[in-house]
Amino acid sequence: MAEPGHPLPIALVMPGNVRAGQVISLVEITGGLGAKIDAQRLADELGADLAVLLPILDAAEMLGLVKSEKGEVSLTDLGIKFQKTSKNKLMLLKDKLATIEPFRTAMVLASKGKPVTAAQVADALGEYGIRWHYKQELNESLVKMLLVHWTIYAGLMSYDGKSGKFQKA
């Protein structure tokens, strides 16, 4: 994270409504249907419309699992490896996830040795204009949901439900 008063480098930001399971499903289906698949067909196979598919596709591209060109989606080499992995798929993405917000900021804050809350992460990102929702309460809720759904399964962080705090795993 940049020092106060200094801008962050361009940040990749995980779409707020995408879950790890959705990205895993997208990769599984894409790999099972051949080398390239039309985005509309992929949406149909996922049982979703394009409006639901697009943020999932964005997340998968951000993680380096798929590439999308001219409406056709295909797996990258990492996506093929990811698809063939049977257990702990998100562990393959640990390093990449640590570069995407809000995970990057959560890791930086937690690297100081103290557990952090989703509110602290949301506040730190808010200082740089990174928000998922304009209402503070909903923004914090989305940050918490993203941290829970991604960092725990990737082995980046652990979560204490009683205190509501995350710490480096």
N, C-alpha and C positions, 0 to 999 in steps of 0.2 A: 504494500500500500504506500502511496506517496505521502510525503510530509504535508501537513496542512499548508494551504496556500500554493501548493504545486499540483498541477493537474495530474490525474491518473493517465497512464497510457490508455489507448483505445481499449475498452473492455468488452469482452464477449459476455453476454448476459443470457443466462438460461431462461427460456420462456417460463413464466410463472405457473402455467397450467399443465406442464408436461411432467409425467412420472417416469421413473426408470423402467417400469414394466412396459410402458407404451413404446419406448425406444427399443427395448429388447424384442417386443413383438414385431415391430417394423423391420428390424434386421432379420429376424427369423423368416418372416413372410417374404421379404425381398429376396433373400438367399434361396428360398425354396421355389421361387417362381422363375428363376433363370437369370441370365446375365444382366438384362435391362428390363425394367418394368415401367409401364405407363403410370404416372402419378394417380390418375383417376382409377385405374384398375387396382392399384395398391390401396387406395382409400376404400374401395369396395371390399377388398379382401380383409381389411382391418375392421370393416363394419362401421366406417366413419365417413363423413362427407369431407370434402377438400378443406373446409374451414377448420376442421379438427385435425386433419392430417398435417397441414402446413407447419404449425409450431412443433409437432413431433419430428417432422422431417428436418426443420431448422436445428433442433437439438441434436439429432443424429449426425447432421453435417458438421455442426460445431465440434462434436466429439470425434470427428474423423472416421465415422463408420460407414457413411454413404456419401455419394455425390449425386447431385441432381443437375441435369443439363437438358434444356429444351423439353421439360416435362417428363423426362425419363430418369428413373432412379436406379442406381446400381451400387453394389457393395464395393468398398475400398478393400485393400489388402487387410487392413485392421478389421474391417467389418466382417470379412471372411473368417479371420482368426477368431473374432468375437462369436460369430455364429457357431463355429465348431467347438467352442469351449462349453463344457457341460456344467461346470460349477463356478460360482463366484465370478460371473461374467463382468460385473462392475469393477472388480479388482484390476482388470486389464485397463480400465479407464482412469485409474487413480491419479496418475500424473496429469492427464489432460483435464480432468475435473478441477484439479487444484489451480488451473489457470482461468477458470470461468467464474463469473460472479453469480451468486453470492458466496460461493465456496472459497474463492481466493481470499476474500476479506475475512471470512470466518477463520480460515487457517492462519492468516497473519495475526489476527487478534488473539487466537488461542495459542499461538507460538510463544506468547509472553508468559506462558505457564499458568494462566488463570482461565477457568472455564468461562464461556461467553454465552449470552442469551441471544435469541433471534432479534430482540429489540436493539441490542448493542450493534449487531451486524447491520440491521436496517438503518440505524442512525448513522453509522459510519459511511455507508453507501449513499445515504441521503445527502451527506455533505458534498458529494460529487455529482448530485443530480440523478443518481440511479435509484429508481423506484419501480415497483411493480403495480402499485395502486396509489392514488392520490390521498386516500384516507389512511392515516397512520396505523390504525388498528388492523385494517385489512392488509396493508403493506407488510407489517410485522408477521401477520398470520401466513402470508404467502412465503416470506423468507423462511419462517420456521418449517413450513411444509416442504419447501425445496431442500433444506438442510436435512430433514428427517428422511425424505425419500431418496436422497442421493448419497450423502456423505457416510451414513452408517453402513449401507450396503457396499460401498466402495472401499471401506476400511480407512477412510480419512479421519473420521471423528466418531466419538461415542456420545450418547445422549443420556442424561439423567432426567427421567420424566418427573421426578418429585421436585427437583430444583428448576427444571426447565432450562438446563445449561448443557452446552456442547463443549467437548474438549478433544484435543488431538488424540487419535487412537494410538 
